[in-house]
Structure formats: C-alpha cells, structure tokens
Amino acid sequence: MSSREEMLARIAAANTGAETVVVPRDYDRAPLTGAPDVDGFAEAVEDYRARVHRVDADAVAATVAELAGPGARVVVPAGLAPAWWADLADLVIDGDPHTLTALELDEIDCVVTGARLGIARTGTIVLDAGPDQGRRAITLVPDHHVCIVRADQIVDTVPQAFAILTADRPLTFVSGPSATSDIELDRVEGVHGPRTLDVVLVR
C-alpha cells in the first residue's frame, strides 16, 4: 500500500459511522442591519478612493452637472431618468438612436449611470446593463464615471446581492476607480476603466 492509499484508508476509517451534519446556510441571506446600511456603504466606497456625495432626489441633476464639470462631454444610457441629467450641457445618449463606437467613447469625458445595487460590507457597486446603466463599454472607456445609487438599493453582504442578481445579465462589480499595481506596489489608476469614480448617493 502506498502512502497515499494508506492516508485515504485512514480517512475512510475515521469517517465510518460518523453522523452527517447539515450546516444551515440561510444565515448568509439575512440582513445584518435591518435597514440599508447607507453609512457603511459610503465609508467602504470612500476606502477605495472613490468620492461619495449624499444628496436628496431633487438635487441629483445639479450634483451630476457639477461633478461632470463645465464643458465636459457626457454620455448617458438611453434608460437613465431624464431628471438626473437635465442640467448637463453637452450630452450624448448612447443607443438612442446611435450606439457609440469605442473611438467615439474615447472622446467622451464622463459617463453618468444608475446602478443595480450597492453592497455595504465591500463598498461594491453592481451594474447589470439595465436600461439606466447601459452596455458595459460606456462604463469602462470614459475616464470619469458618475454613478447614481439610491439608498434603497443597498444590501449588506455579497450573498444578499447574489440573491437579487440574475445569472443571465452581464454583471460588472465596481469597487472604486480602476487601479492596478506592479511588483513594487506602485499604484496606477485608469488602466482597466475609469480613473475617477463619483458616487451620488440618493437619500
């Protein structure tokens, strides 16, 4: 008998007659806070060097315009609520009627989208290409992403998020601006997506 076979035999002998223990897994779906943990979400997002702006619903358009900046060329998905981009001057709507090419997106200064949900424990924003978020390309090519997240879209944990999300959607998980580092840990931002992430958190 080889050493491997001997080890497996000992494991099998030790398990003989052992009771099968069923571990409940419903705990990972239960809310931790009982209400959307808006403060925890904001703190976790800021830890990733993103900027969080808490506003009331009637201040979203003005905040978005201020964050985009004067003279900025901005793209929004066709399904984003017009009330959220009403104050933007130089606006392009992707997909209505024209879908922007990669080269055209590269000339865009800023993208404004909604979100599917936010995860408080990890500071993660999840996009699923819904009408208010648009296709993945518009959130990856422009250098500045302004993402609008409502307080009622925030969940506590990743398992809670997956209980809501569906596998037939293209999911993008955003935890701060795009960043990477080399072997010497020199951080470089903007390599794989937007260099700047502003989160407009709607109370």
Secondary structure, DSSP 8 states (H G I E B T S, - for coil): --HHHHHHHHHHHHHTT--------GGGGS-SSSS--HHHHHHHHHHTT-EEEEE-GGGHHHHHHHHH-TT-EEEEETTS-HHHHTT-SEEEEETSS----HHHHHT--EEEE--SEEETTTTEEEE---TTT--HHHHHSSSEEEEEEEGGGEESSHHHHHHHS-TTS--EEE-SS-EEE-TT--EEESSSS-SEEEEEEE-
